[in-house]
Amino acid sequence: MSNSIEHADWKIHWKVTESSGLIIYLASYKNRRVMWEGSLPYVTVDHQRQVLSIDEESEVHGPFWAPLGVRNLVGAIRRSDFRGGFELAADFCVGQGGPFRYTQLWRFHKDGRMAPWLVIHGPGLHDSHTYHPHWRFDFDIDGAADDALEHFEGGRWTRVAEEGWLPYTGESADNATVWRQIDFGTGAEVAIRPHHWEDAELFAIKYHDREWPPYSPRSGSAGQTFPAGYTGDESIDGEDVCLWYVAHVHHDAAFPFTAGPWIRCAF
């Protein structure tokens, strides 16, 4: 299968690396650039003990992580077409005996939507853990610069001036959008919303040339989990911005569970 696909008004390229899952790059919609690169570098898993007495010291329980890539890819990348779009799918099996099984999906719709999703099949090692899939998006809406990021909170859209953490609190615009990246010059935008059942958050980080894959969940900065450890106070207004979307799937969720955002581009 070719790594370049033109269908349903989309043109995309794809690849699988050692550490970033099924990557989509140089994605355009109606001949206009939307995304430089989108990836799913890793899934972290928190493990909690069933019982902990008040006298016991707490133990380190994660997050433990494993990158998704060619080493745990099962079978070939699959393409399927549906009415009004197409889908790419990749299966991954992590851990001896395959206790952690995932299907990564990229769906592209003719109306300008794309869905970077992860199906978590479970069951994991036991019934007391939480999955944290991490997506990284480098949107280039009509070019890398001159973009603004906005977060819907307090009943209105708020411009995000600096790097930081932007959680989903259940509040959204009328069209269910929670975050949007807008090009100053053209007014084009990419709107992001989580599934209505999803516990999710967004990290906004200024792009730097040195931040290339393979990505790691540990930045070495005070032991914080990446990407939280990379956020600082740099200005992102009008800059090239990377967005990290992090979902949280608890073991009491029904499996298989599909996590990930809906993304819509509008010109």
Stockholm file with secondary structure:
# STOCKHOLM 1.0

chainA/1-267         MSNSIEHADWKIHWKVTESSGLIIYLASYKNRRVMWEGSLPYVTVDHQRQVLSIDEESEVHGPFWAPLGVRNLVGAIRRSDFRGGFELAADFCVGQGGPFRYTQLWRFHKDGRMAPWLVIHGPGLHDSHTYHPHWRFDFDIDGAADDALEHFEGGRWTRVAEEGWLPYTGESADNATVWRQIDFGTGAEVAIRPHHWEDAELFAIKYHDREWPPYSPRSGSAGQTFPAGYTGDESIDGEDVCLWYVAHVHHDAAFPFTAGPWIRCAF
#=GR chainA/1-267 SS CCSEEEETTEEEEEEECSSSCEEEEEEEETTEEEEEEEEEEEEEEEECCSCCCTTSCCCCCCCEEEECSGGGEEEEEEEEEETTEEEEEEEEEESTTCSEEEEEEEEEETTSEEEEEEEECCCCSSSSEEEEEEEEEEECTTSSSSEEEEEEETTEEEEECBSEEEECCSCCCTTSCCEEEEETTTCCEEEEEECTTCEEEEEEEECCTTCCSSCCSBCSSTTCBTTGGGCCSCBCTTSCEEEEEEEEEETTSCSSEEECEEEEEEC
#=GC SS_cons         CCSEEEETTEEEEEEECSSSCEEEEEEEETTEEEEEEEEEEEEEEEECCSCCCTTSCCCCCCCEEEECSGGGEEEEEEEEEETTEEEEEEEEEESTTCSEEEEEEEEEETTSEEEEEEEECCCCSSSSEEEEEEEEEEECTTSSSSEEEEEEETTEEEEECBSEEEECCSCCCTTSCCEEEEETTTCCEEEEEECTTCEEEEEEEECCTTCCSSCCSBCSSTTCBTTGGGCCSCBCTTSCEEEEEEEEEETTSCSSEEECEEEEEEC
//
